């Protein structure tokens, strides 16, 4: 897509926030999100929130080409994991 780094980060963040705003009430409504699971999810978010500033600082130090490569490597790794989970 060749988006600027700031545009990419904003777009992907907006996507995940939107998905979460739809998912959480839906999962709770159909009984798949218990209070205990919600609490565990909130605890799991804490390390993400703590390391986001470190990731942002690292991203600012990367060149646009290195940032693009890092994103592609991350996406490729996720694709391999998804295929591995589906096959295995």
Secondary structure, 3 states (H helix, E strand, C coil): CCCCHHHHHHHHHHHHHHHHHHHHHHHHHCCCCCHHHHHHHHHHHHHHHHHHHHHHHHHHHCCHHHHHHHHHHHHHHHHHHHHHHHHC
